[in-house]
Amino acid sequence: MINGTFFEFLHHNEKETTWNHQAAQFTDEMWAEKVDEMAEIGIEDLVITFVALNYKTFYPSRIFPKWDIKAQDPLYAVLHAAERNKMRVFVGAGFYGNWTNPWEAFTDMEVRRRTEEAIQELAENYGDFRSFYGFYWPNELGIGPDGHFPQVFIDHVRECNGFAKRYLPKAKTLIAPYGTNMAIPDDLFVSQLKEMGIDFVAYQDEIGARKTKIEQLPQIFSGLKEAHRKADIPLWVDMEIYEFEGEILVSKLLPGDFARIEKQIEALSPIVDRILVYQYQGIMNKPSTKVFTGVKESEKLYSDYVAKFNPASRQKFSKFPNRPV
């Protein structure tokens, strides 16, 4: 039932993470093994949330120095392992400025220039991978209180889409906005989707963030489904499988209770085209894995999920029969 997951080499918010110290010690081979682990339970799509953070990159780059982590080129390792497993990867082209200030990415000419340079660099260095399916734009801006996307965000997405088409014409593009429970899926919303020219939208269900209740999901996503039908854009969800240890955004991300996650899946799967989760890395672990990240309870979430859905028996890419592999 889970089709894909967001994925980070290090988590950007240190107040939330329990796994950065573990992930920093991963070798390239260990990152590849982590991808194998995800593929084993039927995960088909990987969304690398960002490949730069705090003015350093997770790959050899001419833009910023590389992060001081054990892996030499974890991006290459993930793309290579994904290709071997016939998975698709969306590469998050960001953050090339201050990740806490998305407006900088929308308006600052230097950050916008760096973003274009990064997209070109990523296309040149990794674009030959068949697993490099597209780009994810990580500078989030939510749906506003008026129920629609701010124009500055639409302009940002259009600009980034243009860079992608220029340097990697095959690339699909993805966004994952928040503010989902405020969306008003009317004609203006449909026109905004069309204006963005985006290929996929994975709306955050905001259950882990405590903004939405599970019983609200069918109504929210049914409205979005109709808007996406009119815009001719598949409807995906970014389903939150975590819970906060304490206050949201300033306490640790922990594995969510499987009974709650099962209800999320039951509510969303009849409506959306793909279920992505935030996120396998750090929140789920195969018991006895050699590439463990997170807390012990992550093994139980993995085991409960596999026991319920038996994902290994599913035919991979049943919805994408024409994908070249």
C-alpha positions, 0 to 999 in steps of 0.5 A: 500500500505504500508506493514510495517514501521521502528520503534524507541523507541527514534530517534538516531540523536537528531538534526533530531527528534521532538518526543523524548521528547514525546516517552520518556514519553510513558508507556509500555501500550502506546507503545502497543497502538501505535502498535495497531494504526499502525495495524489498517491501515494495517501495517504488518511488524515492524522493530525496528531499534535498541534496544540499543543506546549510550551504553544503552538499551531499554529492561532489559539487562546484557550488558548495563544499561537501558535507563531512560524512563518511559516504563519498557520493551517497547520491550516486550510491542511491541512484545506482541502487535504485536503478538496480531495483527498478525504482524511480528517484526524484532528486530534491534540488535544494536547499541552495539558500537558508532552508528556514526561509523559503521566500529567499529561494523565491525572491533572492537572485543569488539563490535562484541562480544557484538553484539553476546551476545545481539543476544543471550540475545534477543533470550533467553528473547523474542524468544518465541514470534511468532511475533519475526520474525527476526533480522535487522542489523542496522549498515549501510554501503551503496552501494559504488561508484563502484556500489557494497557492500563493502566486510567488510559489506558483512562479517559483515552481514554474521557474524550476520546471523551466530549469528542469526541462532545459537541462534534463528534458526527460525529468518529471517534477513533484511538489508536496505542499502543506496546508492541505486541509485549507484547500478550496478545490474550485476553478481557481485552484484548478487553474493554479495547478495548470499554471504551475505545469507540475507533473505530480503533487503529493499533498501532506496529509498532516496527521503526524503534524496534528493539523488534520484528523483521519476522519477528515481525510476522505472529504479533503482528498475527494475534493482534491481528486476532482480538481486534479481530474479537471487539471489532468494531474495525478493526485498523490499523498505525502502520508505522515507515518511519524508522531512527535515525542512532544511539541510539534517541530521542536521535539523528536520524530518517532514512529507512529502507531501502526493502528493509526497508520493503517487507518490513514491508508484505508482512508486515502488509498481509495482516493489517491493514485500513489501513497508516499510516506514521510518517511521510511528513513529513521522511522522504519527499519527491517529487524536485524538490519545492518543499516539501522537509523532511528529508534528501536520502535521503528522495527515494530512499525516495519514488522506490523506493516509487512505482516498486514500488507505483505507488500513483497507479493505485489507486482512492481510498477503495476501502474507504470507498465511502460517505464523503461528499465 
